[in-house]
């Protein structure tokens, strides 16, 4: 009997997970015509990290879960949306045009009592706060099924929006319906050189008639800024309708801290609260919001409009099929 040599888990030469290993780590829940899948695996090893960094052109956060995944698929049409770490990081600014540390260099210097030489260490050729406006990677569906590119005359189905696009029905989500499937998946996390945190995670819960997914980017740069960018994906299983809402919220660190003190929290409680996106997010002013939807059910064609409530949007690869909020 021939033995198979397997590298130890700590080996730097540990190979990429095989397709079978990825499948084994993926949990899939089917609800109506939709399949919801999640996958959670350990932090990437150095080999995959180096490869991803080369593809993206920026350093990778110290905690990168490159094999993790959350996806929603409409089986009859092939439409899907998925959330993964590499596509999220690809939305991080690599040009320096939106580099947070440049705009707040003076405040950073004052808060850290650093010299101008210290500031030069902060300025890097990419947004090192890993702020992303990632809203998911969408694959359009078609009335003929099996994804886009069906027969002539078939209409492509993808998320679009205009002023008549419905909002997510919050009241329905407040019902105490039994939760049939729930999960939380972290895509990446950075401690920003011990100056705060930046984390992107995905939570979801599935009920009998509907589901809600939340992809949240929470970034806290100590003594400078707090930022939350949320993507919510709501699915109505009966109508076979998907609604996606994107919001951006942010405020100066001191403003958030003051609001927490005004709630009656003590110093140690404020410190803890500043690490909790759920406590911080409601305190941040809303600076951008947009909503899109698509009806995937039979006999209902996709919306013809291309006007979106995302202001000034632009399309970017590799998500060429998905319209993003414009860079600020």
C-alpha positions as a Markdown table, in Angstrom:
| # | Residue | x | y | z |
|---|---|---|---|---|
| 1 | Unk | 0.0 | 0.0 | 0.0 |
| 2 | Unk | 1.5 | 3.3 | -1.1 |
| 3 | Unk | 1.5 | 6.1 | 1.6 |
| 4 | Unk | 0.6 | 9.6 | 0.6 |
| 5 | Unk | 2.9 | 12.3 | 2.0 |
| 6 | Unk | 0.9 | 15.3 | 3.4 |
| 7 | Unk | 2.6 | 18.5 | 4.5 |
| 8 | Unk | 2.0 | 19.4 | 8.2 |
| 9 | Unk | -0.5 | 22.1 | 8.9 |
| 10 | Unk | 2.3 | 24.5 | 9.9 |
| 11 | Unk | 4.3 | 23.9 | 6.7 |
| 12 | Unk | 4.8 | 27.0 | 4.5 |
| 13 | Unk | 4.4 | 24.8 | 1.5 |
| 14 | Unk | 1.0 | 23.6 | 2.4 |
| 15 | Unk | -0.9 | 23.4 | -0.9 |
| 16 | Unk | -4.1 | 25.2 | -1.8 |
| 17 | Unk | -7.2 | 23.3 | -0.6 |
| 18 | Unk | -8.4 | 20.9 | -3.3 |
| 19 | Unk | -11.9 | 21.4 | -4.8 |
| 20 | Unk | -13.1 | 18.4 | -2.8 |
| 21 | Unk | -11.8 | 20.0 | 0.4 |
| 22 | Unk | -13.5 | 23.2 | -0.4 |
| 23 | Unk | -16.8 | 21.4 | -1.1 |
| 24 | Unk | -16.4 | 19.5 | 2.2 |
| 25 | Unk | -16.1 | 22.8 | 4.1 |
| 26 | Unk | -19.1 | 24.3 | 2.4 |
| 27 | Unk | -22.5 | 24.2 | 4.1 |
| 28 | Unk | -25.5 | 24.7 | 1.8 |
| 29 | Unk | -29.1 | 25.4 | 2.8 |
| 30 | Unk | -31.9 | 25.2 | 0.2 |
| 31 | Unk | -35.0 | 27.3 | 0.7 |
| 32 | Unk | -37.5 | 27.3 | -2.1 |
| 33 | Unk | -35.7 | 28.1 | -5.4 |
| 34 | Unk | -32.7 | 29.6 | -3.6 |
| 35 | Unk | -29.5 | 27.9 | -2.4 |
| 36 | Unk | -27.6 | 29.7 | 0.4 |
| 37 | Unk | -24.0 | 28.5 | 1.0 |
| 38 | Unk | -21.3 | 29.4 | 3.5 |
| 39 | Unk | -17.7 | 28.3 | 3.9 |
| 40 | Unk | -15.3 | 28.9 | 6.8 |
| 41 | Unk | -11.6 | 27.8 | 6.6 |
| 42 | Unk | -8.4 | 28.9 | 8.5 |
| 43 | Unk | -6.3 | 31.9 | 7.7 |
| 44 | Unk | -4.4 | 31.6 | 4.4 |
| 45 | Unk | -0.8 | 30.4 | 4.4 |
| 46 | Unk | 2.1 | 32.4 | 3.1 |
| 47 | Unk | 2.0 | 30.9 | -0.4 |
| 48 | Unk | -1.6 | 31.8 | -1.2 |
| 49 | Unk | -1.2 | 35.2 | 0.5 |
| 50 | Unk | 1.8 | 36.1 | -1.7 |
| 51 | Unk | -0.2 | 35.0 | -4.8 |
| 52 | Unk | -3.2 | 37.1 | -3.8 |
| 53 | Unk | -1.1 | 40.1 | -3.0 |
| 54 | Unk | 0.5 | 39.8 | -6.5 |
| 55 | Unk | -2.9 | 39.7 | -8.1 |
| 56 | Unk | -4.3 | 42.6 | -6.2 |
| 57 | Unk | -1.1 | 44.8 | -6.2 |
| 58 | Unk | -1.4 | 45.6 | -2.4 |
| 59 | Unk | -0.2 | 44.0 | 0.8 |
| 60 | Unk | -2.7 | 41.7 | 2.4 |
| 61 | Unk | -4.3 | 42.2 | 5.9 |
| 62 | Unk | -2.6 | 40.1 | 8.6 |
| 63 | Unk | -5.8 | 38.0 | 9.0 |
| 64 | Unk | -7.0 | 37.0 | 5.6 |
| 65 | Unk | -9.6 | 34.2 | 5.2 |
| 66 | Unk | -9.2 | 33.8 | 1.4 |
| 67 | Unk | -11.1 | 30.6 | 1.2 |
| 68 | Unk | -14.2 | 31.8 | 3.1 |
| 69 | Unk | -17.3 | 32.4 | 1.1 |
| 70 | Unk | -21.0 | 33.3 | 1.4 |
| 71 | Unk | -23.2 | 32.9 | -1.6 |
| 72 | Unk | -26.9 | 33.1 | -2.6 |
| 73 | Unk | -28.0 | 31.4 | -5.8 |
| 74 | Unk | -31.3 | 31.4 | -7.6 |
| 75 | Unk | -31.3 | 27.9 | -9.1 |
| 76 | Unk | -33.8 | 28.3 | -12.0 |
| 77 | Unk | -32.1 | 31.4 | -13.6 |
| 78 | Unk | -28.5 | 30.9 | -12.4 |
| 79 | Unk | -28.5 | 34.3 | -10.8 |
| 80 | Unk | -26.1 | 34.6 | -7.8 |
| 81 | Unk | -24.3 | 36.9 | -5.5 |
| 82 | Unk | -21.3 | 35.9 | -3.5 |
| 83 | Unk | -19.0 | 37.6 | -0.9 |
| 84 | Unk | -15.3 | 36.7 | -0.8 |
| 85 | Unk | -12.2 | 38.3 | 0.6 |
| 86 | Unk | -10.3 | 38.8 | -2.7 |
| 87 | Unk | -13.0 | 40.7 | -4.4 |
| 88 | Unk | -13.6 | 42.8 | -1.3 |
| 89 | Unk | -9.9 | 43.7 | -1.2 |
| 90 | Unk | -9.9 | 44.5 | -4.9 |
| 91 | Unk | -12.2 | 47.4 | -4.0 |
| 92 | Unk | -9.6 | 49.0 | -1.7 |
| 93 | Unk | -8.1 | 52.1 | -3.2 |
| 94 | Unk | -4.7 | 51.5 | -4.8 |
| 95 | Unk | -4.2 | 54.9 | -6.3 |
| 96 | Unk | -3.8 | 57.1 | -3.3 |
| 97 | Unk | -6.8 | 59.3 | -4.3 |
| 98 | Unk | -8.9 | 58.2 | -1.3 |
| 99 | Unk | -6.1 | 57.6 | 1.2 |
| 100 | Unk | -7.6 | 58.3 | 4.6 |
| 101 | Unk | -4.3 | 58.8 | 6.3 |
| 102 | Unk | -3.4 | 61.7 | 4.0 |
| 103 | Unk | -6.5 | 63.7 | 4.7 |
| 104 | Unk | -6.1 | 63.2 | 8.4 |
| 105 | Unk | -2.3 | 63.3 | 8.6 |
| 106 | Unk | -2.4 | 66.4 | 10.9 |
| 107 | Unk | -4.8 | 64.8 | 13.3 |
| 108 | Unk | -2.8 | 61.6 | 13.2 |
| 109 | Unk | 0.3 | 63.5 | 14.1 |
| 110 | Unk | -1.3 | 65.3 | 17.0 |
| 111 | Unk | -3.0 | 62.2 | 18.4 |
| 112 | Unk | 0.2 | 60.1 | 18.2 |
| 113 | Unk | 2.7 | 63.0 | 18.9 |
| 114 | Unk | 4.8 | 61.9 | 16.0 |
| 115 | Unk | 7.1 | 64.0 | 13.9 |
| 116 | Unk | 6.8 | 64.5 | 10.2 |
| 117 | Unk | 9.0 | 61.5 | 9.7 |
| 118 | Unk | 6.3 | 59.5 | 11.5 |
| 119 | Unk | 3.7 | 60.7 | 9.1 |
| 120 | Unk | 5.8 | 59.5 | 6.1 |
| 121 | Unk | 5.6 | 56.0 | 7.6 |
| 122 | Unk | 1.8 | 56.2 | 7.6 |
| 123 | Unk | 1.5 | 57.3 | 4.0 |
| 124 | Unk | 1.6 | 54.2 | 1.8 |
| 125 | Unk | 0.7 | 53.7 | -1.9 |
| 126 | Unk | -2.7 | 52.2 | -1.0 |
| 127 | Unk | -5.5 | 52.8 | 1.5 |
| 128 | Unk | -3.9 | 50.9 | 4.4 |
| 129 | Unk | -7.2 | 51.2 | 6.4 |
| 130 | Unk | -8.5 | 48.6 | 3.9 |
| 131 | Unk | -11.8 | 50.6 | 3.4 |
| 132 | Unk | -13.9 | 48.9 | 0.8 |
| 133 | Unk | -17.2 | 49.7 | -0.9 |
| 134 | Unk | -17.6 | 46.0 | -1.8 |
| 135 | Unk | -21.3 | 45.0 | -2.1 |
| 136 | Unk | -20.9 | 41.5 | -3.3 |
| 137 | Unk | -20.0 | 39.8 | -6.6 |
| 138 | Unk | -23.1 | 39.4 | -8.8 |
| 139 | Unk | -23.6 | 36.9 | -11.6 |
| 140 | Unk | -26.7 | 37.8 | -13.7 |
| 141 | Unk | -29.3 | 35.2 | -14.4 |
| 142 | Unk | -31.4 | 34.6 | -17.5 |
| 143 | Unk | -35.0 | 33.5 | -18.2 |
| 144 | Unk | -33.5 | 30.4 | -19.8 |
| 145 | Unk | -31.7 | 29.4 | -16.7 |
| 146 | Unk | -28.0 | 28.3 | -16.3 |
| 147 | Unk | -26.9 | 31.9 | -15.9 |
| 148 | Unk | -26.5 | 34.7 | -18.4 |
| 149 | Unk | -25.9 | 34.2 | -22.1 |
| 150 | Unk | -29.1 | 32.4 | -22.9 |
| 151 | Unk | -30.9 | 32.2 | -26.2 |
| 152 | Unk | -31.7 | 35.3 | -28.2 |
| 153 | Unk | -34.7 | 37.2 | -26.9 |
| 154 | Unk | -34.1 | 36.1 | -23.3 |
| 155 | Unk | -33.7 | 39.0 | -20.8 |
| 156 | Unk | -30.8 | 39.1 | -18.5 |
| 157 | Unk | -31.7 | 39.4 | -14.8 |
| 158 | Unk | -29.6 | 41.4 | -12.5 |
| 159 | Unk | -29.9 | 43.9 | -9.7 |
| 160 | Unk | -31.0 | 47.4 | -10.9 |
| 161 | Unk | -32.7 | 50.3 | -9.3 |
| 162 | Unk | -34.6 | 53.6 | -9.7 |
| 163 | Unk | -36.8 | 55.8 | -7.6 |
| 164 | Unk | -39.5 | 53.2 | -7.5 |
| 165 | Unk | -37.2 | 50.4 | -6.2 |
| 166 | Unk | -38.7 | 49.1 | -2.9 |
| 167 | Unk | -36.8 | 49.3 | 0.3 |
| 168 | Unk | -36.1 | 46.3 | 2.5 |
| 169 | Unk | -39.3 | 45.5 | 4.5 |
| 170 | Unk | -37.9 | 46.0 | 8.0 |
| 171 | Unk | -41.3 | 45.2 | 9.7 |
| 172 | Unk | -41.4 | 41.8 | 8.2 |
| 173 | Unk | -37.9 | 41.1 | 9.5 |
| 174 | Unk | -39.0 | 42.1 | 13.0 |
| 175 | Unk | -41.3 | 39.1 | 13.1 |
| 176 | Unk | -40.2 | 36.3 | 15.4 |
| 177 | Unk | -40.1 | 33.7 | 12.7 |
| 178 | Unk | -38.1 | 30.5 | 13.4 |
| 179 | Unk | -34.5 | 30.8 | 12.0 |
| 180 | Unk | -33.8 | 27.8 | 9.8 |
| 181 | Unk | -30.2 | 28.6 | 9.0 |
| 182 | Unk | -27.7 | 31.2 | 10.3 |
| 183 | Unk | -24.0 | 31.8 | 10.0 |
| 184 | Unk | -21.3 | 34.4 | 10.3 |
| 185 | Unk | -18.2 | 34.4 | 8.1 |
| 186 | Unk | -15.2 | 36.7 | 8.4 |
| 187 | Unk | -13.4 | 37.7 | 5.2 |
| 188 | Unk | -10.5 | 39.7 | 6.5 |
| 189 | Unk | -9.3 | 41.7 | 9.5 |
| 190 | Unk | -6.4 | 44.1 | 10.3 |
| 191 | Unk | -5.4 | 45.8 | 13.5 |
| 192 | Unk | -3.9 | 48.7 | 11.4 |
| 193 | Unk | -0.5 | 48.4 | 13.0 |
| 194 | Unk | -2.1 | 48.5 | 16.5 |
| 195 | Unk | -3.8 | 51.8 | 15.7 |
| 196 | Unk | -7.4 | 50.5 | 15.4 |
| 197 | Unk | -9.1 | 47.8 | 13.4 |
| 198 | Unk | -10.6 | 47.1 | 10.0 |
| 199 | Unk | -12.8 | 44.0 | 9.5 |
| 200 | Unk | -15.2 | 42.8 | 6.8 |
| 201 | Unk | -17.6 | 40.1 | 7.9 |
| 202 | Unk | -20.9 | 38.6 | 6.6 |
| 203 | Unk | -23.8 | 37.5 | 8.7 |
| 204 | Unk | -27.0 | 35.9 | 7.5 |
| 205 | Unk | -30.2 | 34.4 | 8.8 |
| 206 | Unk | -32.8 | 32.4 | 6.9 |
| 207 | Unk | -36.4 | 32.1 | 7.8 |
| 208 | Unk | -39.2 | 30.2 | 6.0 |
| 209 | Unk | -40.4 | 33.0 | 3.7 |
| 210 | Unk | -37.4 | 35.4 | 3.7 |
| 211 | Unk | -33.8 | 35.9 | 4.5 |
| 212 | Unk | -31.4 | 38.8 | 5.4 |
| 213 | Unk | -27.7 | 39.0 | 4.8 |
| 214 | Unk | -25.4 | 41.7 | 6.2 |
| 215 | Unk | -21.9 | 42.3 | 4.8 |
| 216 | Unk | -20.3 | 44.9 | 7.1 |
| 217 | Unk | -17.0 | 46.8 | 6.9 |
| 218 | Unk | -16.1 | 48.3 | 10.3 |
| 219 | Unk | -13.1 | 50.5 | 10.4 |
| 220 | Unk | -11.9 | 52.4 | 13.5 |
| 221 | Unk | -8.7 | 54.5 | 13.3 |
| 222 | Unk | -8.0 | 55.5 | 16.9 |
| 223 | Unk | -8.3 | 59.2 | 17.6 |
| 224 | Unk | -9.1 | 59.9 | 14.0 |
| 225 | Unk | -12.2 | 58.3 | 12.4 |
| 226 | Unk | -14.9 | 55.6 | 12.7 |
| 227 | Unk | -16.4 | 54.2 | 9.5 |
| 228 | Unk | -19.1 | 51.6 | 8.8 |
| 229 | Unk | -20.2 | 50.4 | 5.3 |
| 230 | Unk | -23.1 | 48.0 | 5.2 |
| 231 | Unk | -24.5 | 45.9 | 2.4 |
| 232 | Unk | -27.8 | 44.2 | 3.2 |
| 233 | Unk | -29.3 | 41.6 | 0.9 |
| 234 | Unk | -32.9 | 40.7 | 1.4 |
| 235 | Unk | -34.6 | 37.8 | -0.3 |
| 236 | Unk | -38.3 | 37.1 | -0.5 |
| 237 | Unk | -38.6 | 33.4 | -1.2 |
| 238 | Unk | -42.2 | 33.5 | -2.2 |
| 239 | Unk | -41.9 | 36.4 | -4.7 |
| 240 | Unk | -38.4 | 35.3 | -5.7 |
| 241 | Unk | -37.3 | 38.9 | -5.2 |
| 242 | Unk | -33.9 | 40.2 | -4.1 |
| 243 | Unk | -33.3 | 43.7 | -2.7 |
| 244 | Unk | -29.8 | 45.0 | -2.0 |
| 245 | Unk | -29.2 | 48.1 | 0.1 |
| 246 | Unk | -25.8 | 49.8 | 0.5 |
| 247 | Unk | -25.1 | 52.5 | 3.1 |
| 248 | Unk | -22.0 | 54.4 | 4.2 |
| 249 | Unk | -21.7 | 56.0 | 7.7 |
| 250 | Unk | -18.7 | 57.7 | 9.3 |
| 251 | Unk | -17.8 | 60.3 | 11.9 |
| 252 | Unk | -14.7 | 61.6 | 13.7 |
| 253 | Unk | -13.5 | 59.4 | 16.5 |
| 254 | Unk | -14.0 | 62.1 | 19.2 |
| 255 | Unk | -17.6 | 62.7 | 18.1 |
| 256 | Unk | -18.4 | 59.0 | 18.5 |
| 257 | Unk | -16.7 | 58.9 | 21.8 |
| 258 | Unk | -18.7 | 61.9 | 23.0 |
| 259 | Unk | -22.0 | 60.3 | 21.9 |
| 260 | Unk | -21.1 | 57.2 | 23.9 |
| 261 | Unk | -20.4 | 59.2 | 27.0 |
| 262 | Unk | -23.7 | 61.0 | 26.6 |
| 263 | Unk | -25.4 | 57.7 | 26.7 |
| 264 | Unk | -24.2 | 57.4 | 30.3 |
| 265 | Unk | -21.3 | 55.0 | 29.6 |
| 266 | Unk | -18.2 | 55.1 | 31.8 |
| 267 | Unk | -14.7 | 55.3 | 30.4 |
| 268 | Unk | -14.1 | 51.5 | 30.4 |
| 269 | Unk | -17.5 | 50.9 | 28.8 |
| 270 | Unk | -16.8 | 53.5 | 26.1 |
| 271 | Unk | -13.5 | 51.7 | 25.3 |
| 272 | Unk | -15.4 | 48.4 | 24.9 |
| 273 | Unk | -18.2 | 50.0 | 22.9 |
| 274 | Unk | -15.7 | 51.5 | 20.4 |
| 275 | Unk | -14.7 | 48.0 | 19.4 |
| 276 | Unk | -18.3 | 46.9 | 18.8 |
| 277 | Unk | -19.7 | 47.9 | 15.4 |
| 278 | Unk | -23.3 | 47.2 | 16.5 |
| 279 | Unk | -23.0 | 49.8 | 19.2 |
| 280 | Unk | -21.2 | 52.3 | 17.1 |
| 281 | Unk | -23.1 | 52.1 | 13.8 |
| 282 | Unk | -26.3 | 53.8 | 14.9 |
| 283 | Unk | -24.3 | 56.8 | 16.2 |
| 284 | Unk | -22.7 | 57.5 | 12.8 |
| 285 | Unk | -24.3 | 60.0 | 10.3 |
| 286 | Unk | -25.5 | 58.5 | 7.1 |
| 287 | Unk | -23.5 | 59.9 | 4.2 |
| 288 | Unk | -24.6 | 57.6 | 1.3 |
| 289 | Unk | -27.4 | 55.2 | 0.6 |
| 290 | Unk | -28.6 | 53.2 | -2.4 |
| 291 | Unk | -31.0 | 50.4 | -3.2 |
| 292 | Unk | -31.4 | 47.9 | -6.1 |
| 293 | Unk | -33.7 | 44.9 | -6.7 |
| 294 | Unk | -34.4 | 42.1 | -9.1 |
| 295 | Unk | -37.4 | 39.8 | -9.5 |
| 296 | Unk | -36.3 | 36.4 | -10.5 |
| 297 | Unk | -39.6 | 34.6 | -10.6 |
| 298 | Unk | -41.1 | 33.1 | -13.7 |
| 299 | Unk | -43.0 | 35.2 | -16.1 |
| 300 | Unk | -41.7 | 38.5 | -14.7 |
| 301 | Unk | -39.1 | 40.2 | -16.9 |
| 302 | Unk | -36.1 | 42.0 | -15.5 |
| 303 | Unk | -36.4 | 45.8 | -15.1 |
| 304 | Unk | -35.4 | 47.6 | -18.3 |
| 305 | Unk | -34.1 | 50.8 | -16.5 |
| 306 | Unk | -30.4 | 51.3 | -15.9 |
| 307 | Unk | -30.9 | 54.3 | -13.7 |
| 308 | Unk | -29.8 | 53.5 | -10.1 |
| 309 | Unk | -30.3 | 55.2 | -6.8 |
| 310 | Unk | -26.6 | 54.8 | -6.2 |
| 311 | Unk | -25.4 | 58.3 | -7.2 |
| 312 | Unk | -22.8 | 58.6 | -9.9 |
| 313 | Unk | -22.0 | 54.9 | -10.1 |
| 314 | Unk | -19.2 | 53.4 | -12.2 |
| 315 | Unk | -18.6 | 49.8 | -13.2 |
| 316 | Unk | -15.3 | 48.3 | -12.1 |
| 317 | Unk | -13.7 | 44.9 | -13.0 |
| 318 | Unk | -13.7 | 42.1 | -11.9 |
| 319 | Unk | -17.3 | 42.8 | -11.0 |
| 320 | Unk | -18.3 | 44.2 | -14.4 |
| 321 | Unk | -21.8 | 42.9 | -14.1 |
| 322 | Unk | -22.4 | 44.8 | -10.8 |
| 323 | Unk | -22.8 | 48.5 | -10.4 |
| 324 | Unk | -21.0 | 50.0 | -7.4 |
| 325 | Unk | -21.2 | 53.3 | -5.6 |
| 326 | Unk | -18.9 | 55.9 | -7.0 |
| 327 | Unk | -15.6 | 56.6 | -5.1 |
| 328 | Unk | -15.7 | 59.7 | -2.9 |
